[in-house]
Amino acid sequence: MLGVGYYIYVDTKSRIDITGITPSTTTVDLNIGWNSIGWHNFTKTKAENLGQNITNCTAVAYWNVTLSRFIVHPVSTDISDFDIERGMACFVYVTTSSTWTD
């Protein structure tokens, strides 16, 4: 599904190639609670910027492989404002159902 983030577990160094046409826009329906989305833009963004552009988003998170834990950015704070790059999946927490259009 376009715009949804996927996490894939592997136990050895791996590579995955996905081919196709890069969409100009993506629309994802978000439910109350945590939702997984995928960042397909060539331009990276910050967790704060993503959170501010999603209606009623209160947190953005991702799994940090090196630390083996989630890094959570509470929206409207300076805490853990991480970079989001092309191909990265992250979680967004919303307090109301909404639609994210990228």
Phi and psi restraints in degrees (range 20) as a CNS / XPLOR table:
assign (resid 1 and name C) (resid 2 and name N)
       (resid 2 and name CA) (resid 2 and name C) 1.0 -67.0 20.0 2
assign (resid 2 and name N) (resid 2 and name CA)
       (resid 2 and name C) (resid 3 and name N) 1.0 130.9 20.0 2
assign (resid 2 and name C) (resid 3 and name N)
       (resid 3 and name CA) (resid 3 and name C) 1.0 87.5 20.0 2
assign (resid 3 and name N) (resid 3 and name CA)
       (resid 3 and name C) (resid 4 and name N) 1.0 -9.5 20.0 2
assign (resid 3 and name C) (resid 4 and name N)
       (resid 4 and name CA) (resid 4 and name C) 1.0 -89.4 20.0 2
assign (resid 4 and name N) (resid 4 and name CA)
       (resid 4 and name C) (resid 5 and name N) 1.0 138.1 20.0 2
assign (resid 4 and name C) (resid 5 and name N)
       (resid 5 and name CA) (resid 5 and name C) 1.0 -85.6 20.0 2
assign (resid 5 and name N) (resid 5 and name CA)
       (resid 5 and name C) (resid 6 and name N) 1.0 142.0 20.0 2
assign (resid 5 and name C) (resid 6 and name N)
       (resid 6 and name CA) (resid 6 and name C) 1.0 -123.1 20.0 2
assign (resid 6 and name N) (resid 6 and name CA)
       (resid 6 and name C) (resid 7 and name N) 1.0 136.5 20.0 2
assign (resid 6 and name C) (resid 7 and name N)
       (resid 7 and name CA) (resid 7 and name C) 1.0 -110.2 20.0 2
assign (resid 7 and name N) (resid 7 and name CA)
       (resid 7 and name C) (resid 8 and name N) 1.0 129.6 20.0 2
assign (resid 7 and name C) (resid 8 and name N)
       (resid 8 and name CA) (resid 8 and name C) 1.0 -122.0 20.0 2
assign (resid 8 and name N) (resid 8 and name CA)
       (resid 8 and name C) (resid 9 and name N) 1.0 125.1 20.0 2
assign (resid 8 and name C) (resid 9 and name N)
       (resid 9 and name CA) (resid 9 and name C) 1.0 -90.6 20.0 2
assign (resid 9 and name N) (resid 9 and name CA)
       (resid 9 and name C) (resid 10 and name N) 1.0 129.1 20.0 2
assign (resid 9 and name C) (resid 10 and name N)
       (resid 10 and name CA) (resid 10 and name C) 1.0 -134.2 20.0 2
assign (resid 10 and name N) (resid 10 and name CA)
       (resid 10 and name C) (resid 11 and name N) 1.0 151.1 20.0 2
assign (resid 10 and name C) (resid 11 and name N)
       (resid 11 and name CA) (resid 11 and name C) 1.0 -106.9 20.0 2
assign (resid 11 and name N) (resid 11 and name CA)
       (resid 11 and name C) (resid 12 and name N) 1.0 5.7 20.0 2
assign (resid 11 and name C) (resid 12 and name N)
       (resid 12 and name CA) (resid 12 and name C) 1.0 -139.0 20.0 2
assign (resid 12 and name N) (resid 12 and name CA)
       (resid 12 and name C) (resid 13 and name N) 1.0 161.8 20.0 2
assign (resid 12 and name C) (resid 13 and name N)
       (resid 13 and name CA) (resid 13 and name C) 1.0 -57.4 20.0 2
assign (resid 13 and name N) (resid 13 and name CA)
       (resid 13 and name C) (resid 14 and name N) 1.0 128.6 20.0 2
assign (resid 13 and name C) (resid 14 and name N)
       (resid 14 and name CA) (resid 14 and name C) 1.0 -138.3 20.0 2
assign (resid 14 and name N) (resid 14 and name CA)
       (resid 14 and name C) (resid 15 and name N) 1.0 164.6 20.0 2
assign (resid 14 and name C) (resid 15 and name N)
       (resid 15 and name CA) (resid 15 and name C) 1.0 -136.1 20.0 2
assign (resid 15 and name N) (resid 15 and name CA)
       (resid 15 and name C) (resid 16 and name N) 1.0 139.6 20.0 2
assign (resid 15 and name C) (resid 16 and name N)
       (resid 16 and name CA) (resid 16 and name C) 1.0 -129.4 20.0 2
assign (resid 16 and name N) (resid 16 and name CA)
       (resid 16 and name C) (resid 17 and name N) 1.0 130.7 20.0 2
assign (resid 16 and name C) (resid 17 and name N)
       (resid 17 and name CA) (resid 17 and name C) 1.0 -113.0 20.0 2
assign (resid 17 and name N) (resid 17 and name CA)
       (resid 17 and name C) (resid 18 and name N) 1.0 128.6 20.0 2
assign (resid 17 and name C) (resid 18 and name N)
       (resid 18 and name CA) (resid 18 and name C) 1.0 -118.6 20.0 2
assign (resid 18 and name N) (resid 18 and name CA)
       (resid 18 and name C) (resid 19 and name N) 1.0 127.8 20.0 2
assign (resid 18 and name C) (resid 19 and name N)
       (resid 19 and name CA) (resid 19 and name C) 1.0 -113.3 20.0 2
assign (resid 19 and name N) (resid 19 and name CA)
       (resid 19 and name C) (resid 20 and name N) 1.0 160.6 20.0 2
assign (resid 19 and name C) (resid 20 and name N)
       (resid 20 and name CA) (resid 20 and name C) 1.0 144.5 20.0 2
assign (resid 20 and name N) (resid 20 and name CA)
       (resid 20 and name C) (resid 21 and name N) 1.0 -167.6 20.0 2
assign (resid 20 and name C) (resid 21 and name N)
       (resid 21 and name CA) (resid 21 and name C) 1.0 -96.7 20.0 2
assign (resid 21 and name N) (resid 21 and name CA)
       (resid 21 and name C) (resid 22 and name N) 1.0 129.7 20.0 2
assign (resid 21 and name C) (resid 22 and name N)
       (resid 22 and name CA) (resid 22 and name C) 1.0 -74.7 20.0 2
assign (resid 22 and name N) (resid 22 and name CA)
       (resid 22 and name C) (resid 23 and name N) 1.0 124.8 20.0 2
assign (resid 22 and name C) (resid 23 and name N)
       (resid 23 and name CA) (resid 23 and name C) 1.0 -71.2 20.0 2
assign (resid 23 and name N) (resid 23 and name CA)
       (resid 23 and name C) (resid 24 and name N) 1.0 151.4 20.0 2
assign (resid 23 and name C) (resid 24 and name N)
       (resid 24 and name CA) (resid 24 and name C) 1.0 -79.5 20.0 2
assign (resid 24 and name N) (resid 24 and name CA)
       (resid 24 and name C) (resid 25 and name N) 1.0 -32.6 20.0 2
assign (resid 24 and name C) (resid 25 and name N)
       (resid 25 and name CA) (resid 25 and name C) 1.0 -139.8 20.0 2
assign (resid 25 and name N) (resid 25 and name CA)
       (resid 25 and name C) (resid 26 and name N) 1.0 156.2 20.0 2
assign (resid 25 and name C) (resid 26 and name N)
       (resid 26 and name CA) (resid 26 and name C) 1.0 -132.7 20.0 2
assign (resid 26 and name N) (resid 26 and name CA)
       (resid 26 and name C) (resid 27 and name N) 1.0 139.1 20.0 2
assign (resid 26 and name C) (resid 27 and name N)
       (resid 27 and name CA) (resid 27 and name C) 1.0 -124.9 20.0 2
assign (resid 27 and name N) (resid 27 and name CA)
       (resid 27 and name C) (resid 28 and name N) 1.0 126.8 20.0 2
assign (resid 27 and name C) (resid 28 and name N)
       (resid 28 and name CA) (resid 28 and name C) 1.0 -128.1 20.0 2
assign (resid 28 and name N) (resid 28 and name CA)
       (resid 28 and name C) (resid 29 and name N) 1.0 129.2 20.0 2
assign (resid 28 and name C) (resid 29 and name N)
       (resid 29 and name CA) (resid 29 and name C) 1.0 -77.8 20.0 2
assign (resid 29 and name N) (resid 29 and name CA)
       (resid 29 and name C) (resid 30 and name N) 1.0 130.5 20.0 2
assign (resid 29 and name C) (resid 30 and name N)
       (resid 30 and name CA) (resid 30 and name C) 1.0 -112.2 20.0 2
assign (resid 30 and name N) (resid 30 and name CA)
       (resid 30 and name C) (resid 31 and name N) 1.0 134.8 20.0 2
assign (resid 30 and name C) (resid 31 and name N)
       (resid 31 and name CA) (resid 31 and name C) 1.0 -101.0 20.0 2
assign (resid 31 and name N) (resid 31 and name CA)
       (resid 31 and name C) (resid 32 and name N) 1.0 159.9 20.0 2
assign (resid 31 and name C) (resid 32 and name N)
       (resid 32 and name CA) (resid 32 and name C) 1.0 -56.7 20.0 2
assign (resid 32 and name N) (resid 32 and name CA)
       (resid 32 and name C) (resid 33 and name N) 1.0 132.4 20.0 2
assign (resid 32 and name C) (resid 33 and name N)
       (resid 33 and name CA) (resid 33 and name C) 1.0 107.7 20.0 2
assign (resid 33 and name N) (resid 33 and name CA)
       (resid 33 and name C) (resid 34 and name N) 1.0 -154.6 20.0 2
assign (resid 33 and name C) (resid 34 and name N)
       (resid 34 and name CA) (resid 34 and name C) 1.0 -83.6 20.0 2
assign (resid 34 and name N) (resid 34 and name CA)
       (resid 34 and name C) (resid 35 and name N) 1.0 136.5 20.0 2
assign (resid 34 and name C) (resid 35 and name N)
       (resid 35 and name CA) (resid 35 and name C) 1.0 -133.1 20.0 2
assign (resid 35 and name N) (resid 35 and name CA)
       (resid 35 and name C) (resid 36 and name N) 1.0 140.2 20.0 2
assign (resid 35 and name C) (resid 36 and name N)
       (resid 36 and name CA) (resid 36 and name C) 1.0 -95.1 20.0 2
assign (resid 36 and name N) (resid 36 and name CA)
       (resid 36 and name C) (resid 37 and name N) 1.0 128.5 20.0 2
assign (resid 36 and name C) (resid 37 and name N)
       (resid 37 and name CA) (resid 37 and name C) 1.0 -130.1 20.0 2
assign (resid 37 and name N) (resid 37 and name CA)
       (resid 37 and name C) (resid 38 and name N) 1.0 157.5 20.0 2
assign (resid 37 and name C) (resid 38 and name N)
       (resid 38 and name CA) (resid 38 and name C) 1.0 -115.6 20.0 2
assign (resid 38 and name N) (resid 38 and name CA)
       (resid 38 and name C) (resid 39 and name N) 1.0 139.9 20.0 2
assign (resid 38 and name C) (resid 39 and name N)
       (resid 39 and name CA) (resid 39 and name C) 1.0 -98.3 20.0 2
assign (resid 39 and name N) (resid 39 and name CA)
       (resid 39 and name C) (resid 40 and name N) 1.0 114.5 20.0 2
assign (resid 39 and name C) (resid 40 and name N)
       (resid 40 and name CA) (resid 40 and name C) 1.0 -109.5 20.0 2
assign (resid 40 and name N) (resid 40 and name CA)
       (resid 40 and name C) (resid 41 and name N) 1.0 -2.5 20.0 2
assign (resid 40 and name C) (resid 41 and name N)
       (resid 41 and name CA) (resid 41 and name C) 1.0 -67.2 20.0 2
assign (resid 41 and name N) (resid 41 and name CA)
       (resid 41 and name C) (resid 42 and name N) 1.0 148.0 20.0 2
assign (resid 41 and name C) (resid 42 and name N)
       (resid 42 and name CA) (resid 42 and name C) 1.0 -72.2 20.0 2
assign (resid 42 and name N) (resid 42 and name CA)
       (resid 42 and name C) (resid 43 and name N) 1.0 -25.2 20.0 2
assign (resid 42 and name C) (resid 43 and name N)
       (resid 43 and name CA) (resid 43 and name C) 1.0 -92.2 20.0 2
assign (resid 43 and name N) (resid 43 and name CA)
       (resid 43 and name C) (resid 44 and name N) 1.0 127.9 20.0 2
assign (resid 43 and name C) (resid 44 and name N)
       (resid 44 and name CA) (resid 44 and name C) 1.0 -75.6 20.0 2
assign (resid 44 and name N) (resid 44 and name CA)
       (resid 44 and name C) (resid 45 and name N) 1.0 163.1 20.0 2
assign (resid 44 and name C) (resid 45 and name N)
       (resid 45 and name CA) (resid 45 and name C) 1.0 -138.1 20.0 2
assign (resid 45 and name N) (resid 45 and name CA)
       (resid 45 and name C) (resid 46 and name N) 1.0 177.1 20.0 2
assign (resid 45 and name C) (resid 46 and name N)
       (resid 46 and name CA) (resid 46 and name C) 1.0 -104.6 20.0 2
assign (resid 46 and name N) (resid 46 and name CA)
       (resid 46 and name C) (resid 47 and name N) 1.0 155.0 20.0 2
assign (resid 46 and name C) (resid 47 and name N)
       (resid 47 and name CA) (resid 47 and name C) 1.0 -56.8 20.0 2
assign (resid 47 and name N) (resid 47 and name CA)
       (resid 47 and name C) (resid 48 and name N) 1.0 -39.9 20.0 2
assign (resid 47 and name C) (resid 48 and name N)
       (resid 48 and name CA) (resid 48 and name C) 1.0 -61.4 20.0 2
assign (resid 48 and name N) (resid 48 and name CA)
       (resid 48 and name C) (resid 49 and name N) 1.0 -44.8 20.0 2
assign (resid 48 and name C) (resid 49 and name N)
       (resid 49 and name CA) (resid 49 and name C) 1.0 -62.0 20.0 2
assign (resid 49 and name N) (resid 49 and name CA)
       (resid 49 and name C) (resid 50 and name N) 1.0 -44.1 20.0 2
assign (resid 49 and name C) (resid 50 and name N)
       (resid 50 and name CA) (resid 50 and name C) 1.0 -61.2 20.0 2
assign (resid 50 and name N) (resid 50 and name CA)
       (resid 50 and name C) (resid 51 and name N) 1.0 -49.6 20.0 2
assign (resid 50 and name C) (resid 51 and name N)
       (resid 51 and name CA) (resid 51 and name C) 1.0 -60.1 20.0 2
assign (resid 51 and name N) (resid 51 and name CA)
       (resid 51 and name C) (resid 52 and name N) 1.0 -38.3 20.0 2
assign (resid 51 and name C) (resid 52 and name N)
       (resid 52 and name CA) (resid 52 and name C) 1.0 -68.3 20.0 2
assign (resid 52 and name N) (resid 52 and name CA)
       (resid 52 and name C) (resid 53 and name N) 1.0 -22.8 20.0 2
assign (resid 52 and name C) (resid 53 and name N)
       (resid 53 and name CA) (resid 53 and name C) 1.0 -96.8 20.0 2
assign (resid 53 and name N) (resid 53 and name CA)
       (resid 53 and name C) (resid 54 and name N) 1.0 10.0 20.0 2
assign (resid 53 and name C) (resid 54 and name N)
       (resid 54 and name CA) (resid 54 and name C) 1.0 -119.6 20.0 2
assign (resid 54 and name N) (resid 54 and name CA)
       (resid 54 and name C) (resid 55 and name N) 1.0 124.2 20.0 2
assign (resid 54 and name C) (resid 55 and name N)
       (resid 55 and name CA) (resid 55 and name C) 1.0 -56.8 20.0 2
assign (resid 55 and name N) (resid 55 and name CA)
       (resid 55 and name C) (resid 56 and name N) 1.0 126.5 20.0 2
assign (resid 55 and name C) (resid 56 and name N)
       (resid 56 and name CA) (resid 56 and name C) 1.0 56.9 20.0 2
assign (resid 56 and name N) (resid 56 and name CA)
       (resid 56 and name C) (resid 57 and name N) 1.0 35.0 20.0 2
assign (resid 56 and name C) (resid 57 and name N)
       (resid 57 and name CA) (resid 57 and name C) 1.0 -86.3 20.0 2
assign (resid 57 and name N) (resid 57 and name CA)
       (resid 57 and name C) (resid 58 and name N) 1.0 128.3 20.0 2
assign (resid 57 and name C) (resid 58 and name N)
       (resid 58 and name CA) (resid 58 and name C) 1.0 -111.0 20.0 2
assign (resid 58 and name N) (resid 58 and name CA)
       (resid 58 and name C) (resid 59 and name N) 1.0 -13.8 20.0 2
assign (resid 58 and name C) (resid 59 and name N)
       (resid 59 and name CA) (resid 59 and name C) 1.0 -157.5 20.0 2
assign (resid 59 and name N) (resid 59 and name CA)
       (resid 59 and name C) (resid 60 and name N) 1.0 149.2 20.0 2
assign (resid 59 and name C) (resid 60 and name N)
       (resid 60 and name CA) (resid 60 and name C) 1.0 -128.9 20.0 2
assign (resid 60 and name N) (resid 60 and name CA)
       (resid 60 and name C) (resid 61 and name N) 1.0 135.2 20.0 2
assign (resid 60 and name C) (resid 61 and name N)
       (resid 61 and name CA) (resid 61 and name C) 1.0 -140.8 20.0 2
assign (resid 61 and name N) (resid 61 and name CA)
       (resid 61 and name C) (resid 62 and name N) 1.0 158.3 20.0 2
assign (resid 61 and name C) (resid 62 and name N)
       (resid 62 and name CA) (resid 62 and name C) 1.0 -147.9 20.0 2
assign (resid 62 and name N) (resid 62 and name CA)
       (resid 62 and name C) (resid 63 and name N) 1.0 160.1 20.0 2
assign (resid 62 and name C) (resid 63 and name N)
       (resid 63 and name CA) (resid 63 and name C) 1.0 -87.8 20.0 2
assign (resid 63 and name N) (resid 63 and name CA)
       (resid 63 and name C) (resid 64 and name N) 1.0 120.4 20.0 2
assign (resid 63 and name C) (resid 64 and name N)
       (resid 64 and name CA) (resid 64 and name C) 1.0 -92.7 20.0 2
assign (resid 64 and name N) (resid 64 and name CA)
       (resid 64 and name C) (resid 65 and name N) 1.0 110.5 20.0 2
assign (resid 64 and name C) (resid 65 and name N)
       (resid 65 and name CA) (resid 65 and name C) 1.0 -64.0 20.0 2
assign (resid 65 and name N) (resid 65 and name CA)
       (resid 65 and name C) (resid 66 and name N) 1.0 -42.1 20.0 2
assign (resid 65 and name C) (resid 66 and name N)
       (resid 66 and name CA) (resid 66 and name C) 1.0 -61.8 20.0 2
assign (resid 66 and name N) (resid 66 and name CA)
       (resid 66 and name C) (resid 67 and name N) 1.0 -43.4 20.0 2
assign (resid 66 and name C) (resid 67 and name N)
       (resid 67 and name CA) (resid 67 and name C) 1.0 -88.3 20.0 2
assign (resid 67 and name N) (resid 67 and name CA)
       (resid 67 and name C) (resid 68 and name N) 1.0 -10.5 20.0 2
assign (resid 67 and name C) (resid 68 and name N)
       (resid 68 and name CA) (resid 68 and name C) 1.0 54.5 20.0 2
assign (resid 68 and name N) (resid 68 and name CA)
       (resid 68 and name C) (resid 69 and name N) 1.0 46.5 20.0 2
assign (resid 68 and name C) (resid 69 and name N)
       (resid 69 and name CA) (resid 69 and name C) 1.0 -159.5 20.0 2
assign (resid 69 and name N) (resid 69 and name CA)
       (resid 69 and name C) (resid 70 and name N) 1.0 163.6 20.0 2
assign (resid 69 and name C) (resid 70 and name N)
       (resid 70 and name CA) (resid 70 and name C) 1.0 -79.0 20.0 2
assign (resid 70 and name N) (resid 70 and name CA)
       (resid 70 and name C) (resid 71 and name N) 1.0 141.5 20.0 2
assign (resid 70 and name C) (resid 71 and name N)
       (resid 71 and name CA) (resid 71 and name C) 1.0 -105.4 20.0 2
assign (resid 71 and name N) (resid 71 and name CA)
       (resid 71 and name C) (resid 72 and name N) 1.0 123.7 20.0 2
assign (resid 71 and name C) (resid 72 and name N)
       (resid 72 and name CA) (resid 72 and name C) 1.0 -116.2 20.0 2
assign (resid 72 and name N) (resid 72 and name CA)
       (resid 72 and name C) (resid 73 and name N) 1.0 129.2 20.0 2
assign (resid 72 and name C) (resid 73 and name N)
       (resid 73 and name CA) (resid 73 and name C) 1.0 -108.0 20.0 2
assign (resid 73 and name N) (resid 73 and name CA)
       (resid 73 and name C) (resid 74 and name N) 1.0 110.6 20.0 2
assign (resid 73 and name C) (resid 74 and name N)
       (resid 74 and name CA) (resid 74 and name C) 1.0 -72.1 20.0 2
assign (resid 74 and name N) (resid 74 and name CA)
       (resid 74 and name C) (resid 75 and name N) 1.0 124.5 20.0 2
assign (resid 74 and name C) (resid 75 and name N)
       (resid 75 and name CA) (resid 75 and name C) 1.0 -62.2 20.0 2
assign (resid 75 and name N) (resid 75 and name CA)
       (resid 75 and name C) (resid 76 and name N) 1.0 144.5 20.0 2
assign (resid 75 and name C) (resid 76 and name N)
       (resid 76 and name CA) (resid 76 and name C) 1.0 73.3 20.0 2
assign (resid 76 and name N) (resid 76 and name CA)
       (resid 76 and name C) (resid 77 and name N) 1.0 23.4 20.0 2
assign (resid 76 and name C) (resid 77 and name N)
       (resid 77 and name CA) (resid 77 and name C) 1.0 -132.0 20.0 2
assign (resid 77 and name N) (resid 77 and name CA)
       (resid 77 and name C) (resid 78 and name N) 1.0 172.5 20.0 2
assign (resid 77 and name C) (resid 78 and name N)
       (resid 78 and name CA) (resid 78 and name C) 1.0 -96.3 20.0 2
assign (resid 78 and name N) (resid 78 and name CA)
       (resid 78 and name C) (resid 79 and name N) 1.0 4.2 20.0 2
assign (resid 78 and name C) (resid 79 and name N)
       (resid 79 and name CA) (resid 79 and name C) 1.0 -73.6 20.0 2
assign (resid 79 and name N) (resid 79 and name CA)
       (resid 79 and name C) (resid 80 and name N) 1.0 123.7 20.0 2
assign (resid 79 and name C) (resid 80 and name N)
       (resid 80 and name CA) (resid 80 and name C) 1.0 47.5 20.0 2
assign (resid 80 and name N) (resid 80 and name CA)
       (resid 80 and name C) (resid 81 and name N) 1.0 49.6 20.0 2
assign (resid 80 and name C) (resid 81 and name N)
       (resid 81 and name CA) (resid 81 and name C) 1.0 -80.0 20.0 2
assign (resid 81 and name N) (resid 81 and name CA)
       (resid 81 and name C) (resid 82 and name N) 1.0 83.1 20.0 2
assign (resid 81 and name C) (resid 82 and name N)
       (resid 82 and name CA) (resid 82 and name C) 1.0 -83.3 20.0 2
assign (resid 82 and name N) (resid 82 and name CA)
       (resid 82 and name C) (resid 83 and name N) 1.0 160.6 20.0 2
assign (resid 82 and name C) (resid 83 and name N)
       (resid 83 and name CA) (resid 83 and name C) 1.0 -78.0 20.0 2
assign (resid 83 and name N) (resid 83 and name CA)
       (resid 83 and name C) (resid 84 and name N) 1.0 143.3 20.0 2
assign (resid 83 and name C) (resid 84 and name N)
       (resid 84 and name CA) (resid 84 and name C) 1.0 -118.6 20.0 2
assign (resid 84 and name N) (resid 84 and name CA)
       (resid 84 and name C) (resid 85 and name N) 1.0 119.4 20.0 2
assign (resid 84 and name C) (resid 85 and name N)
       (resid 85 and name CA) (resid 85 and name C) 1.0 -114.9 20.0 2
assign (resid 85 and name N) (resid 85 and name CA)
       (resid 85 and name C) (resid 86 and name N) 1.0 162.6 20.0 2
assign (resid 85 and name C) (resid 86 and name N)
       (resid 86 and name CA) (resid 86 and name C) 1.0 -50.5 20.0 2
assign (resid 86 and name N) (resid 86 and name CA)
       (resid 86 and name C) (resid 87 and name N) 1.0 132.8 20.0 2
assign (resid 86 and name C) (resid 87 and name N)
       (resid 87 and name CA) (resid 87 and name C) 1.0 89.0 20.0 2
assign (resid 87 and name N) (resid 87 and name CA)
       (resid 87 and name C) (resid 88 and name N) 1.0 -3.5 20.0 2
assign (resid 87 and name C) (resid 88 and name N)
       (resid 88 and name CA) (resid 88 and name C) 1.0 -89.0 20.0 2
assign (resid 88 and name N) (resid 88 and name CA)
       (resid 88 and name C) (resid 89 and name N) 1.0 139.1 20.0 2
assign (resid 88 and name C) (resid 89 and name N)
       (resid 89 and name CA) (resid 89 and name C) 1.0 -102.9 20.0 2
assign (resid 89 and name N) (resid 89 and name CA)
       (resid 89 and name C) (resid 90 and name N) 1.0 145.0 20.0 2
assign (resid 89 and name C) (resid 90 and name N)
       (resid 90 and name CA) (resid 90 and name C) 1.0 -147.0 20.0 2
assign (resid 90 and name N) (resid 90 and name CA)
       (resid 90 and name C) (resid 91 and name N) 1.0 169.0 20.0 2
assign (resid 90 and name C) (resid 91 and name N)
       (resid 91 and name CA) (resid 91 and name C) 1.0 -109.6 20.0 2
assign (resid 91 and name N) (resid 91 and name CA)
       (resid 91 and name C) (resid 92 and name N) 1.0 140.5 20.0 2
assign (resid 91 and name C) (resid 92 and name N)
       (resid 92 and name CA) (resid 92 and name C) 1.0 -122.9 20.0 2
assign (resid 92 and name N) (resid 92 and name CA)
       (resid 92 and name C) (resid 93 and name N) 1.0 138.8 20.0 2
assign (resid 92 and name C) (resid 93 and name N)
       (resid 93 and name CA) (resid 93 and name C) 1.0 -105.1 20.0 2
assign (resid 93 and name N) (resid 93 and name CA)
       (resid 93 and name C) (resid 94 and name N) 1.0 123.2 20.0 2
assign (resid 93 and name C) (resid 94 and name N)
       (resid 94 and name CA) (resid 94 and name C) 1.0 -121.0 20.0 2
assign (resid 94 and name N) (resid 94 and name CA)
       (resid 94 and name C) (resid 95 and name N) 1.0 145.8 20.0 2
assign (resid 94 and name C) (resid 95 and name N)
       (resid 95 and name CA) (resid 95 and name C) 1.0 -93.5 20.0 2
assign (resid 95 and name N) (resid 95 and name CA)
       (resid 95 and name C) (resid 96 and name N) 1.0 -9.3 20.0 2
assign (resid 95 and name C) (resid 96 and name N)
       (resid 96 and name CA) (resid 96 and name C) 1.0 -140.5 20.0 2
assign (resid 96 and name N) (resid 96 and name CA)
       (resid 96 and name C) (resid 97 and name N) 1.0 153.0 20.0 2
assign (resid 96 and name C) (resid 97 and name N)
       (resid 97 and name CA) (resid 97 and name C) 1.0 -64.1 20.0 2
assign (resid 97 and name N) (resid 97 and name CA)
       (resid 97 and name C) (resid 98 and name N) 1.0 141.3 20.0 2
assign (resid 97 and name C) (resid 98 and name N)
       (resid 98 and name CA) (resid 98 and name C) 1.0 -158.7 20.0 2
assign (resid 98 and name N) (resid 98 and name CA)
       (resid 98 and name C) (resid 99 and name N) 1.0 -176.9 20.0 2
assign (resid 98 and name C) (resid 99 and name N)
       (resid 99 and name CA) (resid 99 and name C) 1.0 -125.0 20.0 2
assign (resid 99 and name N) (resid 99 and name CA)
       (resid 99 and name C) (resid 100 and name N) 1.0 132.5 20.0 2
assign (resid 99 and name C) (resid 100 and name N)
       (resid 100 and name CA) (resid 100 and name C) 1.0 -103.8 20.0 2
assign (resid 100 and name N) (resid 100 and name CA)
       (resid 100 and name C) (resid 101 and name N) 1.0 124.8 20.0 2
assign (resid 100 and name C) (resid 101 and name N)
       (resid 101 and name CA) (resid 101 and name C) 1.0 -116.3 20.0 2
assign (resid 101 and name N) (resid 101 and name CA)
       (resid 101 and name C) (resid 102 and name N) 1.0 123.3 20.0 2
